[in-house]
Amino acid sequence: MKRVALGICLLVPLVSPGEEGLIEHADQSIYAKDGLFLKVALVEDPRAFLAEWSRPSRLQTPEIRTRTSFHRGDIVFPAVMYSTNALTPEGRADITYNLLFRRPDGSIYERLQDLTVVDGPPPKGLGLCKAKAGLKIEGNDPFGEYTLKVTITDKIKDVTVEMLFLFSVTDPAAKPPVKSRPPQETSRIRSFSGDRP
């Protein structure tokens, strides 16, 4: 896979059911607690998504289309959206995120660290991460199920949230993949504060 730089602020009012507002989806996850809201989604078409959010005349929130099955040559783009009430006395928020991709055999494929979600005044609504990163699936990448761990840290709140995603790289000539399992509550998305392992 190759890193792909993607080039926006957005408004998506969403509430998630489940334990402490946490729920796992195959293609998106939400965390909402104590004034911190995080949503990560594997976007279907990154370029179209970013273009839609950057339109200055946009009056409403665009639909977020997601996916869990990719082909070689596709871009896997986790869109990280946020809002936080934790600010410095100067009115700045400070949130970063890491991406850890693993191959079907469990080996580390790519690790991107200390990407900026926000480092300054946050938007009034929901914002989209400042540093947008994705990975292009290469022509020789193996078919199978990959994992992506997204770790988001609100440095002012001293809270870290981990979200785990599964996605598959399939051969377009093969039979279509079996429909993904329905959303289910999970403890794999959890927040940490203080000492972290």
N, C-alpha and C positions, 0 to 999 in steps of 0.2 A: 504494500500500500504506500502511496505517496501522500504527504501532507498537502492539503489544499487550503490556501488562504481564501476566506470568503468575506465578502465585503459588506445600528438601526434601532430603534426603540419601538415597542409595541404595547398594545393594550388588550389583555385577555383576562376577563374576570372569571376565574374558575374556582370551584370548591370541590374538594375530594372527600368522599366518605371513608370510613374505616378507622382503625385505631390511630388516634391523634392526627387524623386527617391524612394518613398515609395509605396509598394504594399502588399496587404494581400493575402495569399494563405491559404488553409485549413491546409497545412502541413509544410509550410515554409514562412519566412518573411525576407525581406531585408531592410536595412537602409544604405544609402550612401549620405554623405554630408560633405563638408569641410575637406576632408582627413580622415574621419572616415567611415569605411565600416564594417557592421555587417550583418551576415546571421545566422539565427537559423532555423534548420530543425528537424522535428520529424523523426528520422532515423528508417528505417524498421527493420534492424537487427543490434543492437548496437555492439555485439561482432565481427561480420564480418566487420562492418564499421571501428572499431578501429584497427582490425588486418590488414586490407588493408592499412590504413594510416600509420601504424607503420612499414611496410615493407621497409627495407633500400634500396632495389633494385628498388623501385617504380619509374618509369620514367615519368608517366603522372598522371593527376588528376583522381582518381576513380570516378565512377558515384555515386551520392548521392541518394539512394533509400529511399523514405519517405512513411509514412502511416498516416491515421487518424482513423482507426478502429483497436481495440485491443480486446484480449480475456483475461480472467482471467489467470494469470501465465505469461503473457507477460511483457516486460519491456518497459516503456515509457521513451525514452532518447532524450532530446533536445540537439542536437549538436550545440554549440555556436562557430562560426567562426568569425574572426576579422582581421582587419588591421587598423593601426592608424599612423598619422604623428605627434601626440602630444607626445613629449618625454621630460624628464627632461634634464638638462645640462649634466648629466652623461649618457644619452642615454637610459633611462628606460621608459617603458610604464606602466601605472597603470590602469587596467580595472577590475571591479568586476561585478558579476551578482547575482540576486535573482530569485528563482522559487517559484511560488504560485499556487498550485493545488487546485481546488474546485470540490466537488462532484456534481452530477446532481441536488441536492437540493440547491446548492449554498453555502453550508457550507465549511469551510476551511478543506481540507484533509491533506495537507502537505505544510510547508513553509520552504524553505532552503535559508539562507541568507549569504551574504558576501563570495560567492564562487569566486575563483580567475580565471579570464580569462587570464590575464598576469600581472606579477609583475617583470619586468626586461626587458632586451633588446628584442624587438619583432622580429619575423622572417622577412626576406626580402619580402616574399609573404604573403599569407593569412595564419593565424595561427588558430589552434584549441585550445579551452580553456584548461587551465592547470588542473583545478578541473572539473572532469567529473562526473556528477550525473544523476541518473535516478531513477524511482520508479517502483517497481514490483507490478503489480495488483494482489491482494490477492484473494483467492477462495471465500470469502464472500463479496467482493466489489460489490456494486449495478451496474446493467446494466444501461446504459443511456449515456447522453452527459456530459462530463467533460470539464473544462476549465483550461488552463495553462497560467499564465501571467509570461513572462520573462522580467525582468527589468535589463538593462545593463548600467553601469555607467563608463564613461571614466573620471577618477578623475582629470587628467591633463587638459583636455578640459573643464571640468565642464559641461558635457553633459550627460543626462540620456535618454535612449530610452526604451520605453515599447512596447512589442509585445504580442498580445493575440492569443492563439491557442485554437481550439475546437477539441476534439477527443472523440470517443465513445468507450464504453466497451460493447461488444455484446456477445450474447449467440451463440456459433458456431452451435447449433442445430436449431436456428431460421433462418428465411429467410435472405438472404444477405441484408445489408443496402442499402438504396437508394444512388445513386452516389452523391458525395459531389458537392456543388455548385462551379462554376468556380471562378477563382481569380477576385477580384474586388478592386478598389482603396478604401482606408480607411483613416480615421483620427484617428483610434484607435492606430495606431503606430505613436508615436510622440516623439519629443525630448524636453527635458526640460533643462533649465540652470538657475542658480541663485536660487531664492526661489522656493522650490518645495512643493506642498501641502502634 
